[in-house]
């Protein structure tokens, strides 16, 4: 196991000692994907569906996959053909039409002071890694349509967005995507032996582990057989490691509905209606309310970790109040970028502080009806500092996504994705390995939140027992 400090970030105090059940989403959480390879495959299959089932032009096959053109947390404006990035309040701060940046003045003309309401069906949030191919392809086809002489030869932007979304659902449902993944698991799935060993340590310490995934049994079995079973030392199979495995869960519906469970036969995948008390095994469907009732466990005693901010975290927290952990795979790259850009951050902050007395002086001069020459002199000084700051900001942004910058921020503001993460995820981390590198008795304590009127800084701390003590027990 790596000796580096685990990167687990805390929004709400969480005492792992109290947690009885720890649950995991499978895709992008318990089982990590090579995201770029997976989304490249998804992109090509969606294009194939569009051409073969919806009469889109075969020229779309020439669209190349570009993983860094979009990031998680963006929002599709279906009607206008735009990708937008919003702050925590839903205010629009960045905008691309197709593959072209929309300048600020034009953005203001289009949206005015509009705040995005994600309950509006005209907007679609890109809040999972599985949607990267969707967002990229939408931008590419919008760009392609705009360049056509006969633009009406392609459907409206809105129809394009729904067609792409439906085709993405279809390639998941009809197994055209998953069959290719299963046929070449080493290309798409990242094996993590250390994670498997840590799961066994957690189980040995008394934690009950379960899997809760929307994937069906055949796909779940293929991935767990490949990524979990070969690396077990204390169990023969993943079926022994996990107390309960729930497939076909239909999250987020699982968290608010009251559907019954089906028992899955491990030999052939057939299912039978199940209305008894849950026991170790594999189940299909079901609901959170039946899960907690059957196991006689409190919501506060369950920690569930997933990668989908809405499907795994937001609805769960609203409807069940289980404890929540979010895996944000992209965070690792952002942490590296922040460290590399820390010197620039310091210089930019110093330059901004230089402006503060000048800006106050400008206010005072205008209040005193000072002469225009005095005002222009101060404005000139401010402009000179701005001219020094601008290239520094450009250089800072180059450390992050070349098109969208930081995933968690828009300038000094938090992004909408970051605000959802902060509100609904008790803890978050770049990968599951970071959590499992901590003791199963870790007490996570977050920062004291600094409000706008407060000036003191208080450090966050994680109080934890050494993992070696757990391994020896």
Secondary structure, 3 states (H helix, E strand, C coil): CCCCCCCEEECCCEECCCCCEEEECCECCCEEECHHHHHHHHHHHHHHHHHHHHCCCHHHHHCCCCHHHCCCCCEEECCCCEEEEEECCCEEEEEEECCEECCHHHHHHHHCCCECCCCCCCEEECCCHHHHHHHHHHHHHHHHHHHCCCHHHCCCHHHHHHHHHHHHHHHHHCCHHHHHHHHCHHHHEECCHHHHHHHHHHHHCCCEEEEECCCCHHHHHHHHHHHCHHHCCCCCCHHHHCCEEEECCCCCHHHHCCCCEEEECCCCCCEEEECCCCCCEEEEECCHHHHHHHHCCCHHHEEEEECCHHHHHHHHHHHCCCEEEEECCCHHHHHHHHHHCHHHHHHHHHHHHHHHHHHHHHHHHHHCCCCHHHHHHHHHHHHHHHHHHHHHHHHHHCCCECCCECCCEECCEEEHHHHHHHHHCCEEECCHHHHHCCCCCCEECCCCCCCCCCCCCCCCCEECCCHHHHHHC
